[in-house]
């Protein structure tokens, strides 16, 4: 299932500005069976400013930049971010976005075009990606 925990610094202490997270693919979707790892990167301005969510490694998805950074309104200070949004809500929002891309905010050309022009091919590629990131825990 989901997990979120601060990463350890090189000295062994917890780095509260970098959280390692796992987002399971939603059951009954092409993402099912995958466990997708990401990092939440917080700044000193948190919770006024949202964290950045970055998949490691980057995912094939219309709303994930080639760098792995997620393009989602609740992670955008100018759009949907509110200081009351919790880490759990962020991870649930990203999980929802995986299977329901936002066509109005493409971040990755190849994934966006495939999703728009050939959804069957797109879903087949997503199923392969889910197998590659299968939850082995």
N, CA, C and O atoms as CSV, one atom per row, in Angstrom:
chain,resi,resn,atom,element,x,y,z
A,1,UNK,N,N,0.810,-1.194,0.000
A,1,UNK,CA,C,0.000,0.000,0.000
A,1,UNK,C,C,0.853,1.258,0.000
A,1,UNK,O,O,2.036,1.245,-0.341
A,2,UNK,N,N,0.217,2.318,0.388
A,2,UNK,CA,C,0.891,3.618,0.468
A,2,UNK,C,C,1.927,3.606,1.583
A,2,UNK,O,O,1.766,2.908,2.584
A,3,UNK,N,N,2.985,4.377,1.406
A,3,UNK,CA,C,3.889,4.670,2.516
A,3,UNK,C,C,4.518,6.032,2.282
A,3,UNK,O,O,4.627,6.496,1.146
A,4,UNK,N,N,4.931,6.665,3.371
A,4,UNK,CA,C,5.620,7.962,3.318
A,4,UNK,C,C,6.483,8.057,4.563
A,4,UNK,O,O,5.990,7.954,5.686
A,5,UNK,N,N,7.778,8.255,4.350
A,5,UNK,CA,C,8.682,8.368,5.494
A,5,UNK,C,C,9.844,9.293,5.134
A,5,UNK,O,O,10.295,9.330,3.989
A,6,UNK,N,N,10.320,10.041,6.136
A,6,UNK,CA,C,11.474,10.907,5.876
A,6,UNK,C,C,12.685,10.067,5.486
A,6,UNK,O,O,12.888,8.973,6.014
A,7,UNK,N,N,13.484,10.585,4.561
A,7,UNK,CA,C,14.711,9.887,4.167
A,7,UNK,C,C,15.785,10.124,5.224
A,7,UNK,O,O,15.733,11.087,5.988
A,8,UNK,N,N,16.750,9.224,5.243
A,8,UNK,CA,C,17.875,9.397,6.164
A,8,UNK,C,C,18.965,10.215,5.485
A,8,UNK,O,O,19.271,10.012,4.310
A,9,UNK,N,N,19.542,11.137,6.237
A,9,UNK,CA,C,20.696,11.912,5.758
A,9,UNK,C,C,21.933,11.028,5.831
A,9,UNK,O,O,21.903,9.943,6.413
A,10,UNK,N,N,23.019,11.504,5.236
A,10,UNK,CA,C,24.264,10.731,5.248
A,10,UNK,C,C,24.765,10.487,6.670
A,10,UNK,O,O,25.458,9.500,6.918
A,11,UNK,N,N,24.422,11.375,7.608
A,11,UNK,CA,C,24.861,11.186,9.002
A,11,UNK,C,C,23.908,10.291,9.796
A,11,UNK,O,O,24.103,10.079,10.993
A,12,UNK,N,N,22.868,9.764,9.120
A,12,UNK,CA,C,21.938,8.859,9.790
A,12,UNK,C,C,20.722,9.534,10.395
A,12,UNK,O,O,19.789,8.856,10.825
A,13,UNK,N,N,20.717,10.873,10.437
A,13,UNK,CA,C,19.552,11.579,10.977
A,13,UNK,C,C,18.446,11.630,9.919
A,13,UNK,O,O,18.698,11.420,8.733
A,14,UNK,N,N,17.227,11.910,10.360
A,14,UNK,CA,C,16.108,12.000,9.422
A,14,UNK,C,C,16.101,13.359,8.740
A,14,UNK,O,O,16.251,14.391,9.394
A,15,UNK,N,N,15.928,13.356,7.427
A,15,UNK,CA,C,15.828,14.585,6.639
A,15,UNK,C,C,14.344,14.854,6.413
A,15,UNK,O,O,13.728,14.266,5.525
A,16,UNK,N,N,13.778,15.742,7.218
A,16,UNK,CA,C,12.342,16.014,7.142
A,16,UNK,C,C,11.946,16.795,5.889
A,16,UNK,O,O,10.759,17.002,5.640
A,17,UNK,N,N,12.932,17.230,5.098
A,17,UNK,CA,C,12.644,17.967,3.863
A,17,UNK,C,C,12.533,17.034,2.654
A,17,UNK,O,O,12.115,17.469,1.581
A,18,UNK,N,N,12.903,15.754,2.813
A,18,UNK,CA,C,12.851,14.758,1.722
A,18,UNK,C,C,12.151,13.506,2.237
A,18,UNK,O,O,12.659,12.809,3.115
A,19,UNK,N,N,10.990,13.239,1.681
A,19,UNK,CA,C,10.237,12.058,2.086
A,19,UNK,C,C,10.190,11.062,0.946
A,19,UNK,O,O,9.906,11.418,-0.198
A,20,UNK,N,N,10.470,9.814,1.270
A,20,UNK,CA,C,10.370,8.711,0.318
A,20,UNK,C,C,8.944,8.170,0.419
A,20,UNK,O,O,8.461,7.873,1.512
A,21,UNK,N,N,8.280,8.045,-0.719
A,21,UNK,CA,C,6.878,7.628,-0.720
A,21,UNK,C,C,6.644,6.516,-1.732
A,21,UNK,O,O,7.395,6.361,-2.696
A,22,UNK,N,N,5.603,5.756,-1.496
A,22,UNK,CA,C,5.174,4.731,-2.436
A,22,UNK,C,C,3.686,4.875,-2.677
A,22,UNK,O,O,2.905,5.029,-1.738
A,23,UNK,N,N,3.298,4.824,-3.938
A,23,UNK,CA,C,1.894,4.961,-4.323
A,23,UNK,C,C,1.500,3.707,-5.094
A,23,UNK,O,O,2.045,3.442,-6.165
A,24,UNK,N,N,0.548,2.926,-4.554
A,24,UNK,CA,C,0.116,1.734,-5.293
A,24,UNK,C,C,-0.800,2.118,-6.448
A,24,UNK,O,O,-1.556,3.086,-6.361
A,25,UNK,N,N,-0.724,1.347,-7.532
A,25,UNK,CA,C,-1.668,1.551,-8.627
A,25,UNK,C,C,-3.065,1.173,-8.159
A,25,UNK,O,O,-3.243,0.225,-7.395
A,26,UNK,N,N,-4.054,1.926,-8.628
A,26,UNK,CA,C,-5.438,1.669,-8.223
A,26,UNK,C,C,-5.923,0.335,-8.773
A,26,UNK,O,O,-5.689,0.004,-9.935
A,27,UNK,N,N,-6.607,-0.427,-7.914
A,27,UNK,CA,C,-7.160,-1.718,-8.318
A,27,UNK,C,C,-8.108,-1.559,-9.493
A,27,UNK,O,O,-8.878,-0.602,-9.567
A,28,UNK,N,N,-8.037,-2.517,-10.413
A,28,UNK,CA,C,-8.954,-2.508,-11.549
A,28,UNK,C,C,-8.577,-1.531,-12.649
A,28,UNK,O,O,-9.355,-1.322,-13.579
A,29,UNK,N,N,-7.386,-0.924,-12.558
A,29,UNK,CA,C,-6.905,-0.005,-13.597
A,29,UNK,C,C,-5.631,-0.603,-14.197
A,29,UNK,O,O,-5.076,-1.548,-13.636
A,30,UNK,N,N,-5.159,-0.070,-15.325
A,30,UNK,CA,C,-3.892,-0.565,-15.885
A,30,UNK,C,C,-2.705,-0.392,-14.924
A,30,UNK,O,O,-1.671,-1.036,-15.101
A,31,UNK,N,N,-2.847,0.458,-13.927
A,31,UNK,CA,C,-1.783,0.726,-12.952
A,31,UNK,C,C,-1.756,-0.316,-11.833
A,31,UNK,O,O,-0.798,-0.369,-11.061
A,32,UNK,N,N,-2.797,-1.143,-11.739
A,32,UNK,CA,C,-2.962,-2.146,-10.687
A,32,UNK,C,C,-1.734,-3.053,-10.600
A,32,UNK,O,O,-1.225,-3.518,-11.620
A,33,UNK,N,N,-1.264,-3.298,-9.385
A,33,UNK,CA,C,-0.126,-4.193,-9.174
A,33,UNK,C,C,1.202,-3.473,-9.068
A,33,UNK,O,O,2.174,-4.031,-8.559
A,34,UNK,N,N,1.253,-2.237,-9.545
A,34,UNK,CA,C,2.493,-1.473,-9.461
A,34,UNK,C,C,2.591,-0.719,-8.144
A,34,UNK,O,O,1.578,-0.342,-7.554
A,35,UNK,N,N,3.808,-0.506,-7.694
A,35,UNK,CA,C,4.070,0.362,-6.553
A,35,UNK,C,C,5.060,1.405,-7.055
A,35,UNK,O,O,6.216,1.098,-7.345
A,36,UNK,N,N,4.589,2.633,-7.151
A,36,UNK,CA,C,5.348,3.688,-7.816
A,36,UNK,C,C,6.012,4.573,-6.767
A,36,UNK,O,O,5.345,5.173,-5.925
A,37,UNK,N,N,7.345,4.643,-6.837
A,37,UNK,CA,C,8.113,5.359,-5.825
A,37,UNK,C,C,8.329,6.808,-6.242
A,37,UNK,O,O,8.618,7.118,-7.398
A,38,UNK,N,N,8.177,7.675,-5.254
A,38,UNK,CA,C,8.402,9.096,-5.508
A,38,UNK,C,C,9.025,9.718,-4.267
A,38,UNK,O,O,9.054,9.125,-3.189
A,39,UNK,N,N,9.513,10.915,-4.458
A,39,UNK,CA,C,10.091,11.690,-3.365
A,39,UNK,C,C,9.275,12.974,-3.250
A,39,UNK,O,O,9.002,13.638,-4.250
A,40,UNK,N,N,8.891,13.316,-2.027
A,40,UNK,CA,C,8.289,14.622,-1.766
A,40,UNK,C,C,9.407,15.516,-1.250
A,40,UNK,O,O,10.067,15.199,-0.260
A,41,UNK,N,N,9.611,16.641,-1.937
A,41,UNK,CA,C,10.673,17.585,-1.581
A,41,UNK,C,C,10.033,18.845,-1.006
A,41,UNK,O,O,9.330,19.571,-1.709
A,42,UNK,N,N,10.279,19.092,0.257
A,42,UNK,CA,C,9.710,20.247,0.944
A,42,UNK,C,C,10.729,21.378,0.976
A,42,UNK,O,O,11.937,21.143,0.974
A,43,UNK,N,N,10.222,22.616,1.005
A,43,UNK,CA,C,11.096,23.781,1.152
A,43,UNK,C,C,10.874,24.383,2.536
A,43,UNK,O,O,9.978,23.967,3.270
A,44,UNK,N,N,11.690,25.353,2.876
A,44,UNK,CA,C,11.535,26.053,4.160
A,44,UNK,C,C,10.187,26.773,4.234
A,44,UNK,O,O,9.707,27.083,5.324
A,45,UNK,N,N,9.574,27.040,3.073
A,45,UNK,CA,C,8.300,27.764,3.034
A,45,UNK,C,C,7.088,26.871,3.286
A,45,UNK,O,O,5.967,27.374,3.368
A,46,UNK,N,N,7.287,25.556,3.412
A,46,UNK,CA,C,6.176,24.646,3.677
A,46,UNK,C,C,5.612,24.951,5.059
A,46,UNK,O,O,6.410,25.153,5.974
A,47,UNK,N,N,4.312,25.000,5.282
A,47,UNK,CA,C,3.218,24.601,4.395
A,47,UNK,C,C,2.633,25.716,3.529
A,47,UNK,O,O,1.646,25.496,2.828
A,48,UNK,N,N,3.227,26.907,3.569
A,48,UNK,CA,C,2.719,27.968,2.690
A,48,UNK,C,C,2.934,27.570,1.231
A,48,UNK,O,O,2.058,27.774,0.390
A,49,UNK,N,N,4.098,27.004,0.939
A,49,UNK,CA,C,4.415,26.532,-0.417
A,49,UNK,C,C,4.282,25.006,-0.447
A,49,UNK,O,O,4.627,24.335,0.525
A,50,UNK,N,N,3.784,24.458,-1.560
A,50,UNK,CA,C,3.617,23.007,-1.644
A,50,UNK,C,C,4.951,22.285,-1.825
A,50,UNK,O,O,5.927,22.878,-2.282
A,51,UNK,N,N,4.984,21.001,-1.462
A,51,UNK,CA,C,6.175,20.219,-1.792
A,51,UNK,C,C,6.171,19.895,-3.281
A,51,UNK,O,O,5.157,20.056,-3.960
A,52,UNK,N,N,7.301,19.442,-3.774
A,52,UNK,CA,C,7.400,18.949,-5.146
A,52,UNK,C,C,7.340,17.427,-5.046
A,52,UNK,O,O,7.957,16.840,-4.157
A,53,UNK,N,N,6.612,16.794,-5.938
A,53,UNK,CA,C,6.520,15.337,-5.973
A,53,UNK,C,C,7.219,14.862,-7.238
A,53,UNK,O,O,6.882,15.286,-8.343
A,54,UNK,N,N,8.197,13.979,-7.065
A,54,UNK,CA,C,9.003,13.526,-8.198
A,54,UNK,C,C,9.119,12.003,-8.180
A,54,UNK,O,O,9.632,11.419,-7.225
A,55,UNK,N,N,8.629,11.362,-9.264
A,55,UNK,CA,C,8.753,9.912,-9.380
A,55,UNK,C,C,10.198,9.534,-9.664
A,55,UNK,O,O,10.876,10.168,-10.472
A,56,UNK,N,N,10.658,8.482,-8.980
A,56,UNK,CA,C,12.013,7.976,-9.181
A,56,UNK,C,C,11.952,6.474,-9.391
A,56,UNK,O,O,11.656,5.745,-8.445
A,57,UNK,N,N,12.218,5.986,-10.582
A,57,UNK,CA,C,12.520,6.729,-11.814
A,57,UNK,C,C,11.255,7.385,-12.372
A,57,UNK,O,O,10.147,7.061,-11.943
A,58,UNK,N,N,11.417,8.309,-13.333
A,58,UNK,CA,C,10.259,8.970,-13.941
A,58,UNK,C,C,9.297,7.958,-14.571
A,58,UNK,O,O,9.716,6.911,-15.065
A,59,UNK,N,N,8.013,8.285,-14.547
A,59,UNK,CA,C,6.987,7.416,-15.133
A,59,UNK,C,C,6.560,7.917,-16.500
A,59,UNK,O,O,6.665,9.105,-16.806
A,60,UNK,N,N,6.073,6.984,-17.321
A,60,UNK,CA,C,5.433,7.325,-18.591
A,60,UNK,C,C,4.009,7.725,-18.248
A,60,UNK,O,O,3.191,6.874,-17.899
A,61,UNK,N,N,3.708,9.010,-18.344
A,61,UNK,CA,C,2.382,9.536,-17.978
A,61,UNK,C,C,2.259,10.954,-18.531
A,61,UNK,O,O,3.227,11.714,-18.499
A,62,UNK,N,N,1.076,11.320,-19.040
A,62,UNK,CA,C,0.896,12.658,-19.621
A,62,UNK,C,C,1.182,13.817,-18.666
A,62,UNK,O,O,1.564,14.898,-19.115
A,63,UNK,N,N,1.004,13.613,-17.358
A,63,UNK,CA,C,1.181,14.704,-16.400
A,63,UNK,C,C,2.424,14.546,-15.527
A,63,UNK,O,O,2.509,15.119,-14.442
A,64,UNK,N,N,3.389,13.759,-16.016
A,64,UNK,CA,C,4.671,13.612,-15.320
A,64,UNK,C,C,5.761,14.096,-16.276
A,64,UNK,O,O,5.933,13.550,-17.366
A,65,UNK,N,N,6.490,15.124,-15.854
A,65,UNK,CA,C,7.576,15.651,-16.679
A,65,UNK,C,C,8.650,14.577,-16.863
A,65,UNK,O,O,8.758,13.669,-16.039
A,66,UNK,N,N,9.446,14.668,-17.934
A,66,UNK,CA,C,10.536,13.701,-18.133
A,66,UNK,C,C,11.474,13.590,-16.923
A,66,UNK,O,O,12.125,12.563,-16.735
A,67,UNK,N,N,11.542,14.640,-16.110
A,67,UNK,CA,C,12.375,14.622,-14.894
A,67,UNK,C,C,11.752,13.772,-13.791
A,67,UNK,O,O,12.420,13.427,-12.816
A,68,UNK,N,N,10.460,13.430,-13.948
A,68,UNK,CA,C,9.742,12.687,-12.919
A,68,UNK,C,C,8.814,13.556,-12.092
A,68,UNK,O,O,7.998,13.036,-11.331
A,69,UNK,N,N,8.925,14.879,-12.226
A,69,UNK,CA,C,8.093,15.789,-11.447
A,69,UNK,C,C,6.633,15.703,-11.892
A,69,UNK,O,O,6.329,15.694,-13.084
A,70,UNK,N,N,5.739,15.640,-10.903
A,70,UNK,CA,C,4.306,15.511,-11.159
A,70,UNK,C,C,3.686,16.887,-11.360
A,70,UNK,O,O,3.956,17.822,-10.607
A,71,UNK,N,N,2.854,16.994,-12.386
A,71,UNK,CA,C,2.115,18.221,-12.680
A,71,UNK,C,C,0.676,18.005,-12.200
A,71,UNK,O,O,-0.116,17.347,-12.875
A,72,UNK,N,N,0.345,18.562,-11.032
A,72,UNK,CA,C,-0.962,18.366,-10.403
A,72,UNK,C,C,-1.353,19.657,-9.703
A,72,UNK,O,O,-0.531,20.267,-9.019
A,73,UNK,N,N,-2.608,20.079,-9.869
A,73,UNK,CA,C,-3.036,21.381,-9.346
A,73,UNK,C,C,-2.800,21.528,-7.844
A,73,UNK,O,O,-2.407,22.603,-7.392
A,74,UNK,N,N,-3.033,20.462,-7.056
A,74,UNK,CA,C,-2.853,20.621,-5.603
A,74,UNK,C,C,-1.384,20.753,-5.203
A,74,UNK,O,O,-1.081,21.038,-4.044
A,75,UNK,N,N,-0.468,20.547,-6.158
A,75,UNK,CA,C,0.960,20.744,-5.883
A,75,UNK,C,C,1.467,22.049,-6.488
A,75,UNK,O,O,2.673,22.284,-6.560
A,76,UNK,N,N,0.538,22.891,-6.919
A,76,UNK,CA,C,0.896,24.149,-7.567
A,76,UNK,C,C,0.407,25.309,-6.704
A,76,UNK,O,O,-0.792,25.452,-6.464
A,77,UNK,N,N,1.339,26.130,-6.241
A,77,UNK,CA,C,0.999,27.245,-5.356
A,77,UNK,C,C,0.005,28.208,-5.996
A,77,UNK,O,O,-0.774,28.850,-5.291
A,78,UNK,N,N,0.023,28.317,-7.330
A,78,UNK,CA,C,-0.865,29.255,-8.019
A,78,UNK,C,C,-2.221,28.646,-8.367
A,78,UNK,O,O,-3.113,29.359,-8.827
A,79,UNK,N,N,-2.391,27.357,-8.157
A,79,UNK,CA,C,-3.646,26.701,-8.551
A,79,UNK,C,C,-4.381,26.141,-7.341
A,79,UNK,O,O,-5.184,26.845,-6.728
A,80,UNK,N,N,-4.119,24.885,-6.987
A,80,UNK,CA,C,-4.954,24.242,-5.979
A,80,UNK,C,C,-4.339,24.026,-4.611
A,80,UNK,O,O,-4.987,23.456,-3.734
A,81,UNK,N,N,-3.084,24.473,-4.402
A,81,UNK,CA,C,-2.434,24.205,-3.114
A,81,UNK,C,C,-3.077,24.991,-1.986
A,81,UNK,O,O,-3.386,26.174,-2.123
A,82,UNK,N,N,-3.274,24.295,-0.852
A,82,UNK,CA,C,-3.713,24.935,0.389
A,82,UNK,C,C,-2.837,24.362,1.506
A,82,UNK,O,O,-2.564,23.162,1.509
A,83,UNK,N,N,-2.396,25.187,2.446
A,83,UNK,CA,C,-1.523,24.702,3.520
A,83,UNK,C,C,-2.107,23.537,4.327
A,83,UNK,O,O,-1.358,22.788,4.953
A,84,UNK,N,N,-3.428,23.377,4.319
A,84,UNK,CA,C,-4.056,22.299,5.092
A,84,UNK,C,C,-3.968,20.936,4.398
A,84,UNK,O,O,-4.306,19.920,5.006
A,85,UNK,N,N,-3.524,20.896,3.146
A,85,UNK,CA,C,-3.435,19.624,2.417
A,85,UNK,C,C,-2.361,18.747,3.064
A,85,UNK,O,O,-1.234,19.187,3.290
A,86,UNK,N,N,-2.734,17.504,3.354
A,86,UNK,CA,C,-1.826,16.580,4.039
A,86,UNK,C,C,-1.028,15.741,3.039
A,86,UNK,O,O,-1.349,15.695,1.852
A,87,UNK,N,N,0.014,15.080,3.540
A,87,UNK,CA,C,0.798,14.171,2.699
A,87,UNK,C,C,-0.108,13.068,2.158
A,87,UNK,O,O,-0.011,12.696,0.989
A,88,UNK,N,N,-0.986,12.549,3.010
A,88,UNK,CA,C,-1.919,11.500,2.569
A,88,UNK,C,C,-2.781,11.999,1.408
A,88,UNK,O,O,-2.974,11.282,0.427
A,89,UNK,N,N,-3.295,13.220,1.517
A,89,UNK,CA,C,-4.124,13.781,0.435
A,89,UNK,C,C,-3.313,13.955,-0.848
A,89,UNK,O,O,-3.831,13.728,-1.941
A,90,UNK,N,N,-2.053,14.352,-0.725
A,90,UNK,CA,C,-1.190,14.491,-1.905
A,90,UNK,C,C,-1.041,13.137,-2.587
A,90,UNK,O,O,-1.226,13.028,-3.799
A,91,UNK,N,N,-0.706,12.104,-1.812
A,91,UNK,CA,C,-0.483,10.779,-2.392
A,91,UNK,C,C,-1.760,10.222,-3.016
A,91,UNK,O,O,-1.706,9.603,-4.078
A,92,UNK,N,N,-2.905,10.433,-2.373
A,92,UNK,CA,C,-4.183,9.996,-2.955
A,92,UNK,C,C,-4.484,10.767,-4.238
A,92,UNK,O,O,-4.997,10.196,-5.201
A,93,UNK,N,N,-4.165,12.062,-4.255
A,93,UNK,CA,C,-4.370,12.875,-5.455
A,93,UNK,C,C,-3.504,12.410,-6.612
A,93,UNK,O,O,-3.958,12.361,-7.755
A,94,UNK,N,N,-2.253,12.068,-6.314
A,94,UNK,CA,C,-1.352,11.572,-7.359
A,94,UNK,C,C,-1.837,10.208,-7.848
A,94,UNK,O,O,-1.804,9.935,-9.048
A,95,UNK,N,N,-2.288,9.347,-6.926
A,95,UNK,CA,C,-2.809,8.038,-7.332
A,95,UNK,C,C,-3.994,8.213,-8.289
A,95,UNK,O,O,-4.082,7.519,-9.302
A,96,UNK,N,N,-4.899,9.132,-7.970
A,96,UNK,CA,C,-6.045,9.396,-8.839
A,96,UNK,C,C,-5.617,9.914,-10.201
A,96,UNK,O,O,-6.194,9.543,-11.223
A,97,UNK,N,N,-4.603,10.770,-10.214
A,97,UNK,CA,C,-4.105,11.338,-11.468
A,97,UNK,C,C,-3.505,10.266,-12.371
A,97,UNK,O,O,-3.606,10.360,-13.594
A,98,UNK,N,N,-2.880,9.246,-11.778
A,98,UNK,CA,C,-2.247,8.209,-12.594
A,98,UNK,C,C,-3.236,7.643,-13.603
A,98,UNK,O,O,-2.920,7.548,-14.789
A,99,UNK,N,N,-4.429,7.268,-13.151
A,99,UNK,CA,C,-5.387,6.645,-14.063
A,99,UNK,C,C,-6.291,7.653,-14.762
A,99,UNK,O,O,-6.962,7.309,-15.735
A,100,UNK,N,N,-6.316,8.878,-14.281
A,100,UNK,CA,C,-7.176,9.896,-14.892
A,100,UNK,C,C,-6.350,11.132,-15.225
A,100,UNK,O,O,-6.438,12.145,-14.531
A,101,UNK,N,N,-5.538,11.051,-16.298
A,101,UNK,CA,C,-4.691,12.192,-16.661
A,101,UNK,C,C,-5.507,13.448,-16.953
A,101,UNK,O,O,-6.662,13.381,-17.374
A,102,UNK,N,N,-4.872,14.589,-16.718
A,102,UNK,CA,C,-5.484,15.881,-17.003
A,102,UNK,C,C,-5.010,16.337,-18.385
A,102,UNK,O,O,-3.858,16.735,-18.558
A,103,UNK,N,N,-5.920,16.274,-19.368
A,103,UNK,CA,C,-5.564,16.659,-20.740
A,103,UNK,C,C,-5.230,18.139,-20.879
A,103,UNK,O,O,-4.605,18.543,-21.860
A,104,UNK,N,N,-5.639,18.949,-19.911
A,104,UNK,CA,C,-5.405,20.392,-19.998
A,104,UNK,C,C,-4.016,20.793,-19.504
A,104,UNK,O,O,-3.634,21.958,-19.618
A,105,UNK,N,N,-3.268,19.856,-18.964
A,105,UNK,CA,C,-1.977,20.191,-18.366
A,105,UNK,C,C,-0.899,19.166,-18.721
A,105,UNK,O,O,-0.284,18.583,-17.827
A,106,UNK,N,N,-0.658,18.935,-20.040
A,106,UNK,CA,C,0.326,17.913,-20.401
A,106,UNK,C,C,1.746,18.323,-20.005
A,106,UNK,O,O,2.120,19.493,-20.075
A,107,UNK,N,N,2.522,17.320,-19.587
A,107,UNK,CA,C,3.898,17.571,-19.165
A,107,UNK,C,C,4.884,16.691,-19.932
A,107,UNK,O,O,6.092,16.925,-19.892
A,108,UNK,N,N,4.365,15.679,-20.628
A,108,UNK,CA,C,5.212,14.722,-21.336
A,108,UNK,C,C,4.572,14.454,-22.698
A,108,UNK,O,O,3.525,13.812,-22.778
A,109,UNK,N,N,5.187,14.933,-23.743
A,109,UNK,CA,C,4.596,14.906,-25.083
A,109,UNK,C,C,4.236,13.510,-25.559
A,109,UNK,O,O,3.110,13.283,-26.000
A,110,UNK,N,N,5.173,12.565,-25.480
A,110,UNK,CA,C,4.917,11.229,-26.023
A,110,UNK,C,C,3.733,10.557,-25.323
A,110,UNK,O,O,2.852,10.007,-25.984
A,111,UNK,N,N,3.711,10.602,-24.000
A,111,UNK,CA,C,2.622,9.976,-23.243
A,111,UNK,C,C,1.299,10.682,-23.534
A,111,UNK,O,O,0.268,10.028,-23.697
A,112,UNK,N,N,1.324,12.001,-23.598
A,112,UNK,CA,C,0.112,12.780,-23.865
A,112,UNK,C,C,-0.461,12.428,-25.234
A,112,UNK,O,O,-1.661,12.190,-25.361
A,113,UNK,N,N,0.392,12.395,-26.259
A,113,UNK,CA,C,-0.095,12.112,-27.612
A,113,UNK,C,C,-0.622,10.688,-27.723
A,113,UNK,O,O,-1.645,10.458,-28.368
A,114,UNK,N,N,0.063,9.728,-27.104
A,114,UNK,CA,C,-0.406,8.347,-27.160
A,114,UNK,C,C,-1.749,8.218,-26.435
A,114,UNK,O,O,-2.650,7.532,-26.917
A,115,UNK,N,N,-1.883,8.870,-25.286
A,115,UNK,CA,C,-3.136,8.824,-24.517
A,115,UNK,C,C,-4.289,9.409,-25.338
A,115,UNK,O,O,-5.400,8.879,-25.318
A,116,UNK,N,N,-4.025,10.493,-26.051
A,116,UNK,CA,C,-5.066,11.163,-26.850
A,116,UNK,C,C,-5.418,10.387,-28.117
A,116,UNK,O,O,-6.587,10.322,-28.498
A,117,UNK,N,N,-4.410,9.794,-28.776
A,117,UNK,CA,C,-4.628,9.207,-30.107
A,117,UNK,C,C,-4.883,7.708,-30.091
A,117,UNK,O,O,-5.582,7.197,-30.966
A,118,UNK,N,N,-4.327,6.986,-29.107
A,118,UNK,CA,C,-4.467,5.532,-29.100
A,118,UNK,C,C,-4.479,5.044,-27.655
A,118,UNK,O,O,-3.466,4.579,-27.134
A,119,UNK,N,N,-5.648,5.157,-27.016
A,119,UNK,CA,C,-5.747,4.848,-25.587
A,119,UNK,C,C,-5.449,3.371,-25.300
A,119,UNK,O,O,-4.938,3.048,-24.228
A,120,UNK,N,N,-5.760,2.473,-26.242
A,120,UNK,CA,C,-5.465,1.048,-26.026
A,120,UNK,C,C,-3.956,0.813,-25.951
A,120,UNK,O,O,-3.475,0.088,-25.081
A,121,UNK,N,N,-3.217,1.435,-26.873
A,121,UNK,CA,C,-1.755,1.317,-26.862
A,121,UNK,C,C,-1.191,1.932,-25.575
A,121,UNK,O,O,-0.279,1.377,-24.962
A,122,UNK,N,N,-1.738,3.073,-25.178
A,122,UNK,CA,C,-1.311,3.746,-23.951
A,122,UNK,C,C,-1.520,2.828,-22.743
A,122,UNK,O,O,-0.620,2.656,-21.921
A,123,UNK,N,N,-2.720,2.239,-22.645
A,123,UNK,CA,C,-3.023,1.387,-21.491
A,123,UNK,C,C,-2.146,0.136,-21.466
A,123,UNK,O,O,-1.758,-0.327,-20.394
A,124,UNK,N,N,-1.833,-0.414,-22.644
A,124,UNK,CA,C,-0.936,-1.574,-22.709
A,124,UNK,C,C,0.447,-1.192,-22.172
A,124,UNK,O,O,1.075,-1.959,-21.443
A,125,UNK,N,N,0.907,-0.002,-22.542
A,125,UNK,CA,C,2.220,0.467,-22.066
A,125,UNK,C,C,2.188,0.686,-20.547
A,125,UNK,O,O,3.165,0.400,-19.855
A,126,UNK,N,N,1.072,1.188,-20.040
A,126,UNK,CA,C,0.925,1.409,-18.597
A,126,UNK,C,C,0.929,0.071,-17.854
A,126,UNK,O,O,1.547,-0.048,-16.796
A,127,UNK,N,N,0.241,-0.939,-18.407
A,127,UNK,CA,C,0.232,-2.266,-17.766
A,127,UNK,C,C,1.653,-2.835,-17.670
A,127,UNK,O,O,2.032,-3.407,-16.648
A,128,UNK,N,N,2.433,-2.671,-18.743
A,128,UNK,CA,C,3.833,-3.125,-18.720
A,128,UNK,C,C,4.636,-2.362,-17.660
A,128,UNK,O,O,5.457,-2.941,-16.949
A,129,UNK,N,N,4.384,-1.070,-17.571
A,129,UNK,CA,C,5.075,-0.250,-16.578
A,129,UNK,C,C,4.709,-0.714,-15.164
A,129,UNK,O,O,5.572,-0.779,-14.289
A,130,UNK,N,N,3.428,-1.037,-14.942
A,130,UNK,CA,C,2.983,-1.520,-13.628
A,130,UNK,C,C,3.672,-2.840,-13.279
A,130,UNK,O,O,4.052,-3.063,-12.129
A,131,UNK,N,N,3.830,-3.709,-14.276
A,131,UNK,CA,C,4.527,-4.985,-14.037
A,131,UNK,C,C,5.988,-4.733,-13.671
A,131,UNK,O,O,6.552,-5.407,-12.809
A,132,UNK,N,N,6.588,-3.748,-14.343
A,132,UNK,CA,C,7.994,-3.421,-14.084
A,132,UNK,C,C,8.192,-2.905,-12.656
A,132,UNK,O,O,9.239,-3.117,-12.044
A,133,UNK,N,N,7.172,-2.228,-12.143
A,133,UNK,CA,C,7.250,-1.678,-10.785
A,133,UNK,C,C,6.338,-2.452,-9.838
A,133,UNK,O,O,5.734,-1.877,-8.932
A,134,UNK,N,N,6.246,-3.761,-10.058
A,134,UNK,CA,C,5.355,-4.595,-9.247
A,134,UNK,C,C,5.700,-4.476,-7.769
A,134,UNK,O,O,6.867,-4.396,-7.384
A,135,UNK,N,N,4.652,-4.466,-6.957
A,135,UNK,CA,C,4.803,-4.408,-5.510
A,135,UNK,C,C,5.296,-5.766,-5.034
A,135,UNK,O,O,4.531,-6.731,-4.999
A,136,UNK,N,N,6.552,-5.843,-4.673
A,136,UNK,CA,C,7.143,-7.121,-4.278
A,136,UNK,C,C,7.200,-7.288,-2.767
A,136,UNK,O,O,7.798,-8.244,-2.274
A,137,UNK,N,N,6.589,-6.374,-2.029
A,137,UNK,CA,C,6.601,-6.482,-0.555
A,137,UNK,C,C,5.547,-7.451,-0.082
A,137,UNK,O,O,5.406,-7.672,1.120
